Amino acid sequence: MLKNVYDKTNPQNNKSEIFEDLYINGNIKIERIISTGQKTNDGEWLSEIESEWVMLLQGNAGLVFDSGEKYDLKKGDYLLIPSYKKHRVEYTSEIPPCIWLAIHINSKLTQ
């Protein structure tokens, strides 16, 4: 079935991020995330079991790692977040909403 990553990307009054699985097969999960101003709670760090390659398709966002690296992402920027690497989302734009393409790589993912 043909779909478009930009469909339904302007949720109204949505206080939560939208996570949509686009494809899951074995070690790979491809996900679309729509953020509208969300960020990681103050004082918290994210740390995932899988490595995550992310690309920002629309909007602006800030990521910071516990090692001090900071990234201000704009449309087209991408990076790899290694498994268990502590990181946090500092900000995401509301207008336009952030559209992320995330590829999760893990031998434990299943359909």
N, C-alpha and C positions, 0 to 999 in steps of 0.2 A: 504494500500500500504506500503510495506516494504521500509524503508529508513535508512540511516546511518548518525549519527551526525558528522562524520568525512569527509563526501563527500564534495568536492569542498571547502576545507578549506584553500587553498593557493591562494587567489586572487592576480593577478599580477597588480602592479601599482594602487592599490586601495587606494585612499586617504580618503575614508569614511568607517566607520564601516558598517558591514552587519548585519541587523536585520531580522530574519526569524521566523515567527510564526509557531510552530510545532503543537500546539493544543490550542484551545480556547473553553471553555464551561462554561457558567455561571460565577462563581467567579474566575476561574482559567485561566491563560494564560501561556503556556510554550513556551519559546522563545530560539532560538539559536542566539548568538551574536558572530561575528568574528571581532576581533580588531587587527590592524596591526600598532601599534605605536600611536594610538589615545589616547588622554587624555582630561579631562575637561579643558576648557579655564581657564587661570589664573584669579583668583579673583572671579570665579563663583562657585556656589554650586548647586548640584542637589537635588531636593526634590520632591518625587512622592506621588501621592494620594494613591497608593497601596503599601502594603508591598512587598518586593522582596527578595526571597531566591535565592542566586547565588552560582554556583559551577564552578570553573575553571577546565576545562577538559584538557587543553593544554596551555602551555606558562607560563608567569609570569606577574603579575600586582600588582599595589599598590593602595589601597583605604585609604582615610582619612576621618574622621568625624569631624564636627565642634566642637565636644566635646574634640578633641585632640587624639582620638583613631586612630592608624595607623596599617594597615595590609599589609604585603608583601605576596601576594598569589602565590602559586605554584600549579602545577597539583594536583587535588584532594581536594584542600581546598574549603570550603564553609562557608557561613555566611548568616544571615538574616539581611536585611536592613529594619527596621520598617518604616511604612508610615510616611511621612513628616520629616524623619530624614535627616538632611542636610549632604551630603557627596560629595566627588569628586574622580574621577579616576586620580591618579597622574602619572601613566605610564602603558603602555601595551607593551609586547614584540612584535617585528616584526617578528623575526625568533626564534622559531616557532611562528606563529600567535596565539593569544589568542583565545581559543574557550570557550565561556561561555554558561552554561545552566542556564537560569533564569526562575523562577516560580513567576509570579505576582499573588497576592491574593487580590481580591477586589470584593465587592458585586456589583459594578457598571459595571464590565466588561460584555460584551455581545459578542455573536458570530458575 
